[in-house]
Amino acid sequence: MAEGVINATAANWSTEVLGASELVLVDFWAVWCGPCRMVAPIVEDMAKEYAGRLKVLKLNTDENPDIASKYKIMGIPTLMLFRNGEKIDQLVGAVPKHQLKEKIEAHLG
């Protein structure tokens, strides 16, 4: 994992995502997914740029199918924003950096 990016798993989901007080960005991805590889550097940039204001996690959907199913992940990459344990927004597909930044900025206020 890149600096500032946490590997999300079924074991740490409750603590890292649902129990987080700050805004949380979760990248739902898989190793075989080409668009996921395109989005990965953008997600890593967000972790650096918003350090201290945004918690960034990556969840491998192949390794954590129960969580992917719970949030009805139909396509990857899916980038989901959480606050106080609740899903508040999402983007599906390989979105450009400016689009992800706009979403994050809107929720950071």
C-alpha positions as a Markdown table, in Angstrom:
| # | Residue | x | y | z |
|---|---|---|---|---|
| 1 | Met | 0.0 | 0.0 | 0.0 |
| 2 | Ala | 1.1 | 3.5 | -0.7 |
| 3 | Glu | 1.9 | 6.0 | 2.0 |
| 4 | Gly | -1.2 | 7.2 | 3.8 |
| 5 | Val | -3.4 | 4.4 | 2.3 |
| 6 | Ile | -4.8 | 1.7 | 4.6 |
| 7 | Asn | -5.6 | -1.8 | 3.4 |
| 8 | Ala | -9.2 | -2.4 | 4.3 |
| 9 | Thr | -10.3 | -5.9 | 5.3 |
| 10 | Ala | -13.4 | -7.5 | 6.9 |
| 11 | Ala | -11.3 | -7.6 | 10.1 |
| 12 | Asn | -10.6 | -3.9 | 10.3 |
| 13 | Trp | -13.7 | -2.5 | 8.5 |
| 14 | Ser | -15.7 | -1.6 | 11.6 |
| 15 | Thr | -12.8 | 0.2 | 13.2 |
| 16 | Glu | -11.3 | 1.9 | 10.2 |
| 17 | Val | -14.4 | 2.9 | 8.3 |
| 18 | Leu | -17.6 | 2.6 | 10.4 |
| 19 | Gly | -15.8 | 3.9 | 13.6 |
| 20 | Ala | -13.9 | 6.8 | 11.9 |
| 21 | Ser | -14.7 | 10.3 | 12.9 |
| 22 | Glu | -13.2 | 11.9 | 9.8 |
| 23 | Leu | -14.3 | 11.7 | 6.2 |
| 24 | Val | -13.3 | 8.3 | 4.7 |
| 25 | Leu | -12.7 | 7.4 | 1.1 |
| 26 | Val | -12.8 | 3.7 | 0.2 |
| 27 | Asp | -11.5 | 2.4 | -3.2 |
| 28 | Phe | -13.2 | -0.9 | -4.0 |
| 29 | Trp | -10.8 | -2.6 | -6.4 |
| 30 | Ala | -9.4 | -5.9 | -7.7 |
| 31 | Val | -6.0 | -7.0 | -9.0 |
| 32 | Trp | -7.2 | -8.0 | -12.4 |
| 33 | Cys | -9.1 | -4.7 | -13.0 |
| 34 | Gly | -7.4 | -2.3 | -15.5 |
| 35 | Pro | -9.5 | 0.8 | -14.7 |
| 36 | Cys | -8.6 | 0.1 | -11.0 |
| 37 | Arg | -4.9 | 0.4 | -11.8 |
| 38 | Met | -5.7 | 3.7 | -13.6 |
| 39 | Val | -7.4 | 5.2 | -10.5 |
| 40 | Ala | -4.9 | 3.9 | -8.0 |
| 41 | Pro | -2.4 | 6.8 | -8.4 |
| 42 | Ile | -5.2 | 9.3 | -8.1 |
| 43 | Val | -6.4 | 7.7 | -4.8 |
| 44 | Glu | -2.8 | 7.7 | -3.5 |
| 45 | Asp | -2.5 | 11.4 | -4.4 |
| 46 | Met | -5.7 | 12.2 | -2.5 |
| 47 | Ala | -4.3 | 10.4 | 0.6 |
| 48 | Lys | -1.2 | 12.7 | 0.5 |
| 49 | Glu | -3.1 | 15.9 | -0.4 |
| 50 | Tyr | -5.8 | 15.5 | 2.2 |
| 51 | Ala | -3.6 | 13.9 | 5.0 |
| 52 | Gly | -5.1 | 14.6 | 8.4 |
| 53 | Arg | -8.5 | 15.6 | 6.9 |
| 54 | Leu | -9.4 | 12.4 | 4.9 |
| 55 | Lys | -8.8 | 8.7 | 5.7 |
| 56 | Val | -8.1 | 6.7 | 2.6 |
| 57 | Leu | -8.5 | 2.9 | 2.3 |
| 58 | Lys | -8.4 | 0.3 | -0.5 |
| 59 | Leu | -10.6 | -2.8 | -0.3 |
| 60 | Asn | -9.8 | -5.7 | -2.5 |
| 61 | Thr | -13.3 | -7.0 | -3.5 |
| 62 | Asp | -12.0 | -10.5 | -4.4 |
| 63 | Glu | -10.6 | -10.9 | -0.9 |
| 64 | Asn | -13.5 | -9.3 | 0.9 |
| 65 | Pro | -16.7 | -10.3 | -1.0 |
| 66 | Asp | -19.0 | -9.9 | 2.0 |
| 67 | Ile | -18.3 | -6.2 | 2.3 |
| 68 | Ala | -18.5 | -5.6 | -1.5 |
| 69 | Ser | -21.9 | -7.4 | -1.4 |
| 70 | Lys | -23.1 | -5.4 | 1.6 |
| 71 | Tyr | -22.5 | -2.1 | -0.3 |
| 72 | Lys | -23.9 | -3.6 | -3.6 |
| 73 | Ile | -20.7 | -3.1 | -5.5 |
| 74 | Met | -21.6 | -3.9 | -9.1 |
| 75 | Gly | -18.6 | -2.4 | -10.9 |
| 76 | Ile | -15.1 | -1.6 | -10.0 |
| 77 | Pro | -13.4 | 0.7 | -9.3 |
| 78 | Thr | -16.1 | 2.1 | -7.0 |
| 79 | Leu | -14.9 | 5.0 | -4.8 |
| 80 | Met | -17.2 | 5.5 | -1.8 |
| 81 | Leu | -17.2 | 8.3 | 0.8 |
| 82 | Phe | -18.3 | 7.6 | 4.4 |
| 83 | Arg | -18.9 | 9.9 | 7.3 |
| 84 | Asn | -19.8 | 8.6 | 10.8 |
| 85 | Gly | -20.1 | 5.1 | 9.5 |
| 86 | Glu | -22.7 | 6.0 | 6.8 |
| 87 | Lys | -22.1 | 6.0 | 3.0 |
| 88 | Ile | -22.6 | 9.6 | 1.8 |
| 89 | Asp | -21.5 | 9.5 | -1.8 |
| 90 | Gln | -19.9 | 7.3 | -4.5 |
| 91 | Leu | -18.3 | 7.4 | -7.9 |
| 92 | Val | -18.1 | 4.3 | -10.2 |
| 93 | Gly | -15.5 | 3.8 | -12.9 |
| 94 | Ala | -12.2 | 5.3 | -13.7 |
| 95 | Val | -13.0 | 8.9 | -12.9 |
| 96 | Pro | -10.6 | 11.8 | -13.5 |
| 97 | Lys | -8.7 | 13.4 | -10.6 |
| 98 | His | -10.7 | 16.7 | -10.7 |
| 99 | Gln | -14.0 | 14.8 | -10.4 |
| 100 | Leu | -12.9 | 12.9 | -7.3 |
| 101 | Lys | -11.4 | 16.1 | -5.8 |
| 102 | Glu | -14.7 | 17.9 | -6.3 |
| 103 | Lys | -16.6 | 15.2 | -4.4 |
| 104 | Ile | -14.1 | 15.3 | -1.6 |
| 105 | Glu | -14.1 | 19.1 | -1.3 |
| 106 | Ala | -17.9 | 19.2 | -1.3 |
| 107 | His | -17.9 | 16.8 | 1.7 |
| 108 | Leu | -15.0 | 18.4 | 3.6 |
| 109 | Gly | -16.9 | 21.8 | 3.4 |
